[in-house]
């Protein structure tokens, strides 16, 4: 039987306060999959925990949680190992073809993708990518699993 993921377990896993988690939920940065029932503690899913961990890790890198929130809606793994969530800034191609048209502006909107670590050099070497930040989603899952097994 899977262990319930409580707000206290998440606070322990990410070394943040319960109030911070509640604040991010109330501001809409984290939208848990389970409804909160009056008088009962909310039970979080592993997907919720990984999304929260991504917000925490990017916040520690200096990102505002409001800027990270749009990038955590469709988190998933990759088939060949660790999954990295990369938030990057650069021109947005209108198709995957190399010579495709793209939208560019003085301050382009950040985009994100989930990749394997082997693909990170592609982003780093892309001359059109102006900046990027990365968090390891599997490491986040490992921290949650460790906090759950601490009992």
C-alpha positions, 0 to 999 in steps of 0.5 A, spaced: 500 500 500 502 506 498 504 511 503 500 518 503 503 524 501 502 529 507 503 536 507 508 535 512 512 530 508 512 535 503 515 540 507 520 535 510 522 533 503 524 540 500 526 543 507 520 549 506 515 550 511 507 548 510 505 555 510 509 556 504 506 550 500 499 553 502 501 560 500 503 557 493 497 553 493 492 559 494 496 563 489 495 557 484 502 556 483 501 549 485 494 545 483 493 539 487 490 533 484 486 531 490 480 536 492 481 538 500 475 536 504 473 540 509 476 538 516 481 533 513 488 533 511 489 534 503 493 528 501 498 529 495 499 525 489 507 524 487 505 528 481 503 534 486 510 532 490 514 533 483 511 539 481 512 542 488 519 540 488 520 543 481 517 550 484 522 549 490 528 548 486 527 553 481 525 558 486 532 556 489 535 558 483 532 565 483 525 564 479 519 567 482 514 561 483 509 565 478 514 564 473 515 557 474 508 555 475 506 555 467 511 550 466 509 544 471 502 542 468 504 536 464 510 533 468 512 526 465 518 522 465 523 519 460 524 512 457 531 512 458 533 514 465 532 521 469 528 527 466 530 534 466 525 540 466 529 545 462 526 552 462 529 556 457 529 563 453 530 564 446 526 564 439 520 560 439 520 556 432 513 555 429 515 548 427 521 543 428 524 544 422 531 547 422 529 553 417 522 554 420 520 561 421 520 563 428 517 568 433 522 573 436 522 579 440 526 583 445 524 579 451 521 572 449 517 568 453 520 562 456 519 555 454 520 549 457 521 541 455 523 535 459 529 532 456 534 526 458 540 528 461 544 526 454 540 531 450 542 537 455 548 539 451 544 540 445 540 546 448 547 548 451 550 549 444 544 552 441 546 559 439 538 561 439 537 559 446 539 565 450 539 562 457 536 556 461 535 553 467 534 545 469 532 541 475 532 534 475 525 531 476 527 524 478 532 527 484 525 530 486 522 524 486 527 521 490 527 526 495 520 525 496 521 517 497 526 518 502 522 523 506 516 518 506 521 512 508 523 516 514 518 514 518 
